[in-house]
Amino acid sequence: MMRLGALLGLLLLVFLSVPGYGHEIRPAYLDMRETAPNEFAVVWKIPAQGEMRLSLYARLPVSCREKAMRTKSIEGGAYIERWTVTCAGGLKGGEIGINGLQSTMTDALVRIEYARGNKEIARLKPEMPSFAAAGAQTSIAVAKTYFLLGVDHILSGIDHLLFVFALILLIRDRWMLMKTITAFTVAHSITLAGASLGYFSLPQRPVEATIALSIAFVASELIKIRPGERRLSESYPWVVAFAFGLLHGFGFAGALKEIGLPQSDVPLGLLTFNLGVEAGQLIFVAAVLILFNVAGASSTIRPTLARQGAAYIVGTAAMFWLVQRIASLAA
């Protein structure tokens, strides 16, 4: 049990060493659409907090020349620039990059739509801040980009992972855990798809605050476990997971909205992004269970002091995030 306690402490230290906003490390987004031969309408979206924005700057091929003054605005937590460029000879072979990306923890998604209908999507990272435009891209390559974006999004979404982590601690039966994770997956897939397709929506900041509250709820259920008693959350954890999964799906949808998923990329982008989210979630669950087994935890972990301590730490972190996110509503 001492090994389990040390493992829980290590996992929670990792959780708490990152910012409280599970999705504040949002990718920048560069969209280029060919509106006339070799002429492109450009939209450059950068994550921002109020008037403060990341120091990121789009770098287009040297053959591109701006046609008019850029328009600048701040919309929904993002700094946005719009302008039009003419690129002599087109974009193929030209280098597109993001200056300043190397000194950040975020990524940048670049999407190019050509007049003939071809699309090209590239994901730039701090270690690879530029690429050469190919002029076209297969659907498989586009799907791969959105899939990897989904994997990274869930693995960097600490609030979502902490909720799943709390479920793992709460549920003793591994078969019930599988059903519960499946219910969570189905639920957030429903709201992710519905919100991304525009059928319904919720304001992002209140959603993030309520997600923190969902983590605190599961943590409180962990603390209330008593030998010989079975609470509703223990008997029917899939109900709890499904209910809160609907809410978490709005959080995932907010990520796609921030990225700027175009309607022309639906359903491919939506499907593969969601598959990436699920793959990342399964990777996380498998890693935690393997670590528990390595630490000597049985498949039916009793509510020990280590688990109780973990519940208090999880609950404290969730309440800190809740206060932080509620405060941001008034900002």
C-alpha positions in Angstrom: 0.0 0.0 0.0 2.9 2.3 0.6 3.9 1.8 -3.0 0.4 2.6 -4.1 0.4 5.7 -2.0 3.7 6.8 -3.6 2.3 6.1 -7.0 -0.8 8.1 -6.4 1.2 11.0 -5.1 3.4 10.9 -8.2 0.4 10.9 -10.5 -1.3 13.8 -8.7 2.0 15.8 -8.6 2.0 15.5 -12.4 -1.7 16.6 -12.6 -1.1 19.6 -10.3 2.1 20.8 -12.0 0.1 22.0 -15.0 -2.1 25.1 -15.3 -5.7 24.8 -14.0 -7.3 25.5 -17.4 -7.4 22.1 -19.0 -7.5 23.6 -22.5 -5.8 26.9 -22.2 -2.8 25.6 -24.3 -4.9 26.0 -27.4 -3.4 25.7 -30.9 -3.0 28.7 -33.1 -4.8 28.5 -36.4 -3.8 29.7 -39.9 -6.4 29.4 -42.6 -5.7 30.2 -46.3 -8.4 30.0 -48.9 -7.7 30.6 -52.6 -10.4 33.0 -53.8 -8.8 33.7 -57.2 -5.8 32.3 -59.1 -2.8 32.6 -56.7 -4.8 34.9 -54.4 -5.6 33.8 -50.9 -7.8 35.1 -48.1 -5.9 34.6 -44.9 -7.2 34.3 -41.3 -4.7 34.1 -38.5 -6.1 33.1 -35.0 -3.9 33.3 -31.9 -4.9 32.2 -28.4 -5.4 35.3 -26.1 -6.4 36.3 -22.6 -8.2 39.6 -22.8 -5.9 42.0 -24.5 -2.9 39.7 -24.0 -2.0 37.4 -26.9 0.8 34.9 -27.6 3.7 36.4 -29.5 3.2 34.3 -32.6 3.4 35.6 -36.2 2.5 33.8 -39.4 5.3 33.7 -42.0 4.1 33.1 -45.6 6.3 32.3 -48.6 8.5 35.1 -49.9 6.5 35.1 -53.1 3.3 36.3 -51.2 2.5 40.0 -51.1 -0.3 41.6 -49.1 -3.0 43.4 -51.1 -4.5 45.5 -48.4 -4.3 46.5 -44.7 -4.9 43.8 -42.2 -8.0 43.9 -40.0 -7.5 43.0 -36.4 -10.0 41.9 -33.7 -10.4 39.9 -30.5 -13.2 37.3 -30.6 -14.0 34.6 -28.1 -10.6 34.3 -26.4 -8.6 34.7 -29.6 -6.7 37.5 -31.4 -7.6 37.4 -35.1 -6.0 39.0 -38.1 -7.6 38.9 -41.6 -5.9 39.9 -44.9 -5.5 39.0 -48.5 -2.3 38.0 -50.3 -1.2 37.3 -53.8 1.4 34.6 -54.2 3.3 34.6 -57.5 3.3 31.1 -58.9 1.1 29.8 -56.1 1.9 28.2 -52.8 3.3 24.9 -53.9 6.9 24.5 -52.7 6.7 27.7 -50.6 7.6 27.7 -46.9 5.0 28.5 -44.4 6.0 28.9 -40.7 5.1 30.4 -37.4 7.6 32.8 -35.9 7.8 32.5 -32.1 6.4 29.0 -31.9 9.7 27.6 -30.7 9.4 29.5 -27.4 5.8 28.3 -26.6 4.1 25.1 -25.4 1.4 25.3 -28.1 0.9 24.1 -31.6 -0.3 25.7 -34.8 -2.7 24.2 -37.3 -2.3 25.4 -40.8 -5.2 24.7 -43.3 -5.0 25.6 -47.0 -8.0 25.3 -49.3 -7.3 25.6 -53.0 -9.7 26.9 -55.7 -9.8 23.5 -57.4 -11.1 21.9 -54.2 -7.8 20.3 -52.9 -7.0 20.8 -49.2 -3.8 20.7 -47.2 -3.5 20.6 -43.4 -0.3 20.7 -41.4 0.3 20.7 -37.7 3.3 22.8 -36.6 5.0 22.3 -33.3 7.7 24.2 -31.4 10.3 21.7 -32.7 8.9 21.9 -36.3 7.6 25.5 -36.8 7.5 25.4 -40.6 6.7 23.2 -43.6 6.7 23.4 -47.4 3.3 23.5 -49.0 2.7 20.5 -51.2 -0.3 21.9 -53.2 -2.5 18.9 -52.3 -3.0 16.3 -49.6 -4.8 12.9 -49.4 -7.8 12.4 -47.1 -5.8 9.9 -45.1 -3.2 12.6 -44.3 -5.9 15.1 -43.3 -7.5 12.4 -41.1 -4.2 11.6 -39.5 -3.6 15.3 -38.6 -7.0 15.6 -36.8 -6.5 12.2 -35.1 -3.2 13.2 -33.6 -4.7 16.6 -32.6 -7.4 14.7 -30.7 -4.9 12.4 -29.0 -2.8 15.4 -27.9 -5.9 17.3 -26.8 -7.1 14.7 -24.4 -3.6 14.0 -23.0 -3.1 17.7 -22.4 -6.6 18.1 -21.0 -5.7 17.6 -17.4 -9.3 18.3 -16.1 -10.7 15.5 -18.3 -7.9 13.1 -17.3 -8.4 13.8 -13.6 -12.1 13.0 -13.9 -11.2 9.6 -15.5 -8.5 9.1 -12.9 -11.1 9.7 -10.1 -13.4 7.1 -11.8 -10.6 4.6 -11.8 -10.1 5.1 -8.1 -13.9 4.9 -7.4 -14.7 1.7 -9.3 -13.4 -1.5 -7.9 -14.7 -3.9 -10.6 -12.7 -3.7 -13.8 -15.7 -4.8 -16.0 -17.8 -2.1 -14.4 -14.9 0.4 -15.1 -15.0 -0.6 -18.8 -18.7 0.0 -19.0 -18.3 3.3 -17.2 -15.6 4.6 -19.5 -17.7 3.4 -22.4 -20.7 5.4 -21.1 -18.4 8.5 -20.7 -17.1 8.0 -24.2 -20.6 7.7 -25.8 -21.9 10.7 -23.9 -19.1 13.1 -24.8 -19.2 11.9 -28.4 -22.9 12.9 -28.6 -22.3 16.4 -27.4 -19.0 16.8 -29.3 -20.7 15.9 -32.6 -23.9 17.9 -31.9 -22.0 21.0 -30.8 -19.5 20.8 -33.7 -22.3 20.4 -36.2 -24.1 23.4 -34.8 -27.2 21.6 -33.4 -26.6 23.0 -29.9 -24.0 24.9 -27.9 -23.1 26.1 -24.4 -20.8 29.0 -23.4 -17.3 27.7 -23.0 -16.3 29.3 -19.7 -19.3 28.1 -17.7 -18.8 24.6 -19.2 -15.1 24.6 -18.0 -16.2 25.6 -14.5 -18.8 22.9 -14.4 -16.3 20.3 -15.6 -14.2 21.2 -12.5 -17.3 20.7 -10.4 -17.8 17.2 -11.9 -14.3 16.3 -10.7 -15.0 17.6 -7.2 -18.2 15.5 -7.1 -16.5 12.2 -7.9 -13.7 13.1 -5.4 -16.4 13.7 -2.7 -18.0 10.3 -3.5 -14.6 8.7 -3.0 -14.2 10.3 0.5 -17.7 9.1 1.5 -17.1 5.4 0.7 -17.7 3.3 3.8 -17.2 -0.5 4.3 -20.4 -2.4 3.7 -22.2 0.6 2.1 -22.7 1.1 -1.6 -23.5 4.6 -2.8 -25.3 5.3 -6.0 -22.1 6.4 -7.6 -20.6 2.9 -6.8 -23.6 0.9 -7.9 -24.3 2.9 -11.1 -21.1 4.7 -11.9 -21.9 4.6 -15.6 -24.9 6.9 -14.9 -22.7 9.5 -13.3 -20.1 9.1 -16.1 -22.7 9.5 -18.8 -24.3 12.6 -17.3 -21.0 14.3 -16.8 -19.7 13.0 -20.2 -22.4 15.0 -21.9 -20.9 18.1 -20.3 -17.3 17.1 -21.1 -18.2 16.8 -24.7 -18.9 20.5 -24.8 -15.4 21.0 -23.6 -14.0 18.9 -26.5 -16.3 20.8 -28.9 -14.9 24.1 -27.6 -11.4 22.9 -28.7 -12.6 22.2 -32.2 -14.3 25.6 -32.3 -11.1 27.3 -31.2 -9.2 25.5 -33.9 -11.8 26.5 -36.4 -12.9 23.2 -37.9 -14.4 24.2 -41.3 -17.8 22.7 -42.3 -16.1 21.2 -45.4 -13.9 19.1 -43.1 -16.9 17.6 -41.4 -17.5 14.7 -40.9 -13.8 13.5 -41.6 -12.2 16.0 -39.2 -14.9 15.5 -36.5 -14.7 11.7 -36.7 -11.0 11.4 -36.6 -10.6 14.1 -33.9 -13.1 12.2 -31.7 -11.3 8.9 -32.4 -8.0 10.6 -31.4 -9.7 11.7 -28.1 -10.9 8.1 -27.4 -7.5 6.7 -28.3 -5.7 9.1 -25.9 -8.3 8.3 -23.2 -7.7 4.5 -23.6 -3.9 5.1 -23.5 -4.3 7.0 -20.2 -6.6 4.4 -18.6 -4.3 1.5 -19.6 -1.2 3.3 -18.3 -2.8 4.0 -14.9 -4.0 0.4 -14.5 -0.6 -1.0 -15.5 1.1 1.4 -13.0 -1.3 0.2 -10.3 -0.5 -3.4 -11.0 3.2 -2.7 -11.0 2.8 -0.9 -7.7 1.1 -4.0 -6.2 -2.5 -2.8 -6.3 -5.0 -5.6 -6.7 -8.0 -5.4 -9.1 -10.3 -4.7 -6.2 -8.5 -1.9 -4.3 -10.1 -1.2 -0.9 -10.7 2.4 0.2 -7.4 2.8 1.9 -5.7 5.8 3.4 -3.9 6.3 0.1 -7.1 6.4 -1.8 -8.7 8.8 0.7 -5.6 11.0 0.5 -5.8 11.0 -3.3 -9.5 11.9 -3.1 -8.7 15.0 -1.0 -6.0 16.1 -3.3 -8.2 15.6 -6.4 -11.0 17.5 -4.8 -8.8 20.3 -3.7 -7.4 20.7 -7.2 -10.9 20.6 -8.7 -12.2 23.3 -6.3 -9.1 25.5 -7.0 -9.9 25.2 -10.7 -13.6 25.9 -10.0 -12.9 29.1 -8.1 -10.4 30.1 -10.8 -12.8 29.5 -13.6 -15.7 31.2 -11.9 -13.5 34.2 -11.3 -12.7 34.3 -15.0 -16.5 34.6 -15.8 -16.4 38.1 -14.4 -13.1 39.1 -16.0 
